[in-house]
């Protein structure tokens, strides 16, 4: 997880930072990268090797580079 970076739009490359929030019951697959400012909703799944650059909806499954929603997560009671 990377909660800081640089603003490439400025020549001096100033540091940037933003919190990463991860909800309850989230599963993040191995070798995934979560970038600054991302919120991962409760019950979400991030597939292995994904790069998460934007917020992730609760109870959804995301995969890819960049990560995109591939389907809703259904929970059996």
N, C-alpha and C positions, 0 to 999 in steps of 0.2 A: 504494500500500500504506500502510495506517495502523496503526502499531504502538503507538499510544497513544490514549487517549480520556478520558472522564470517567464517574464513577459517578453516574448520574442519581438513584439512590436516596437520596443524601445531599444536603442543602441546600447544603453548601459545594462540591459538585461536585469532589471530589478527583480528581487525575490518576490514571489507570490505565495500565499498559503491559504488554505481553506480546510475546514474540518471534513472528515469522512464519517458518516453516520451509518451504522449497520444495525438493522432491526433484529428482533428476536427470531429464532428458528431459521436463520439464514444459513445456507450451505454454499461455500465458495470453493470451487474446484481448484486443484493444484495448479501452480504456475499461472494463476490469474493475476492481473494487474488492476488495481483500483486507483484511479487518479483523484486529485484534490477536488473537494467540493461536492463529491458524489454522495447521494443518499440511497441506501439500499433498503427497500421496504421489507417489512416483516414477512417471513416465510418464503422469501425469494431464493432462487437457485441460480448460481453463476457457473456455467460450464467451464471445465478445465481449459486453461490456456486463453481465456477471454481477456480482453482489455476493456474495462468499463470506464467510459468517458462521460456518461450522463446518468441521471437518476434512474433507478430501477424500481418498477412498480411492485407493490406487495403481491405475494402469491403468484409470481410470474417466473418463467424460466428464460434466461438470457444466455446467448452464446455468440462467439465470433470476435473478429477484430475489424472494427470496433464492435463491442457487444450490442446485440439487437434482440428484442423480444422475439422468441420463437413460439411460445405458447403460454397459456395460463397454467398454473399449477393447481390441480384439484387434490383435495385431501379426503381420504377415505376415513370415515368415522369408525 
